[in-house]
Amino acid sequence: MHRMDQSFNRSWYVRRGDQRRGPYDAQRLERYMLLGRIREGDEISEDGRRWERLDADHPLYPELLRNAVTPEGLERLIAARERIDERQPSRRRIVRGGMHARSEVPQGADRRRGEDPFLESLKARAGTNARGRMVRRRRLAWLPVTLMVLAMLVFFELHS
């Protein structure tokens, strides 16, 4: 995992909207980022006064998250999340896509449904669907057909 030596021993505050949390040491900050509790777009600060946006270019942003844009990187991230999740395994159950949720269904606004939105966004970037399979990209599907038609037109034009 990527860490800056000088940033590692500092404490960090996190802000999302008007909610401020912390201070966290760099290890906890990284763990919370891997678990999706602190996300890209949140703001971080050492002193609680000067805030900077957390994104993939930030030195504290974990390498595992940077590499989660490929199916292999996503698999490594999912394995790391399962290792570092402090919830008791007996209180988790496997649901579709390999994510874990509490075995008893919470009521009200706390209720989880299906896939973790954080992981879903990473899977979309990595080009995988909810089951971890590669999604076919159809952006350039028209290119080979267009080239074939163009080649046929040139061939017939030259031979007529």
C-alpha positions in Angstrom: 0.0 0.0 0.0 1.2 3.5 -0.9 2.0 5.8 2.0 4.1 9.0 2.3 6.6 8.6 5.1 6.1 12.2 6.3 2.3 11.8 6.3 2.2 8.4 8.0 2.9 9.7 11.5 0.3 12.5 11.4 -3.3 12.7 12.4 -6.0 13.5 9.9 -9.5 14.8 10.1 -12.1 13.9 7.5 -15.0 16.0 6.3 -18.0 15.0 4.2 -20.5 17.8 3.8 -20.9 19.4 7.2 -19.9 16.2 9.1 -16.3 16.2 10.5 -14.7 13.1 11.9 -11.3 12.3 13.4 -8.5 12.6 14.1 -7.4 9.3 12.5 -3.8 8.1 12.1 -2.8 7.2 8.6 -3.3 3.5 9.1 -6.9 3.9 10.2 -7.5 6.4 7.4 -6.2 3.9 4.8 -8.3 1.1 6.3 -11.4 3.3 6.2 -10.7 4.2 2.6 -10.3 0.5 1.6 -13.6 -0.3 3.4 -15.4 2.6 1.6 -16.1 4.5 4.8 -13.9 7.4 3.6 -14.3 8.0 -0.1 -12.9 9.8 -3.0 -14.3 13.3 -2.9 -14.2 13.6 0.9 -12.0 16.2 2.3 -9.0 15.7 4.6 -7.1 18.0 6.9 -4.2 17.8 9.4 -5.4 20.8 11.4 -9.1 20.8 10.8 -8.8 24.3 9.1 -7.2 23.7 5.8 -9.0 21.1 3.8 -8.0 19.2 0.6 -10.1 17.0 -1.6 -9.2 13.3 -1.4 -8.8 11.8 -4.8 -6.7 9.0 -6.5 -3.8 11.5 -7.0 -3.5 12.2 -3.3 -0.4 10.6 -1.7 -2.5 9.0 1.1 -4.9 7.3 -1.4 -4.2 3.5 -1.1 -2.5 1.8 -4.1 -5.1 -1.0 -3.8 -7.8 1.5 -4.7 -5.8 3.0 -7.5 -5.4 -0.5 -9.0 -9.0 -1.5 -8.6 -9.7 -0.3 -12.1 -8.8 -3.7 -13.5 -10.6 -7.0 -12.7 -7.5 -8.3 -11.1 -7.0 -5.2 -9.0 -10.6 -5.3 -8.0 -10.2 -8.9 -6.8 -7.2 -7.9 -4.7 -9.2 -5.1 -3.2 -12.1 -7.4 -2.3 -9.7 -9.8 -0.6 -8.0 -7.0 1.3 -11.4 -5.7 2.4 -12.4 -9.1 3.8 -9.1 -9.3 5.7 -9.4 -5.9 7.3 -13.1 -5.7 8.0 -13.4 -5.7 11.8 -17.0 -7.0 11.9 -17.3 -10.5 13.3 -17.5 -13.1 10.6 -20.5 -14.7 12.4 -22.4 -11.4 12.0 -21.7 -11.3 8.2 -23.1 -13.4 5.4 -22.1 -13.6 1.8 -24.5 -12.0 -0.6 -24.4 -11.6 -4.4 -21.1 -10.3 -5.7 -19.0 -11.5 -2.7 -19.9 -8.6 -0.4 -20.9 -9.1 3.2 -23.9 -7.8 5.1 -25.2 -8.3 8.6 -27.2 -11.5 8.9 -30.0 -9.9 10.8 -31.9 -7.4 8.6 -31.8 -3.9 10.1 -35.0 -1.8 9.9 -35.4 1.7 8.5 -32.8 3.9 6.9 -29.9 1.6 8.1 -31.1 -1.3 5.9 -28.6 -2.5 3.3 -29.8 -3.7 -0.1 -27.6 -5.9 -2.3 -24.2 -4.6 -3.4 -22.2 -2.0 -1.6 -22.4 1.3 -3.7 -18.7 1.9 -3.2 -17.8 -1.5 -4.6 -20.3 -1.1 -7.4 -18.6 2.2 -8.5 -15.2 0.4 -8.5 -16.6 -2.5 -10.5 -18.1 -0.1 -13.0 -14.6 1.5 -13.4 -13.0 -1.9 -13.7 -15.5 -3.0 -16.3 -17.1 -5.8 -14.3 -20.7 -6.5 -13.5 -22.1 -7.3 -10.0 -20.9 -10.9 -10.3 -17.3 -9.9 -11.1 -17.5 -10.9 -14.8 -16.0 -8.6 -17.4 -18.5 -6.4 -19.2 -18.1 -6.2 -22.9 -17.3 -2.8 -24.1 -19.3 -1.9 -27.2 -17.8 1.5 -27.8 -15.8 0.5 -30.8 -17.9 -2.5 -31.9 -18.8 -0.6 -35.1 -15.2 0.0 -36.1 -14.4 -3.4 -37.7 -17.7 -3.5 -39.6 -17.2 0.0 -40.9 -13.6 -0.8 -42.1 -14.9 -4.0 -43.8 -17.6 -2.1 -45.7 -15.1 0.6 -46.6 -12.6 -2.0 -47.9 -15.4 -3.6 -50.0 -16.4 -0.3 -51.5 -12.8 0.5 -52.5 -12.4 -3.0 -53.9 -15.5 -2.8 -56.1 -14.6 0.7 -57.2 -11.2 -0.4 -58.3 -12.5 -3.4 -60.2 -15.4 -1.8 -61.9 
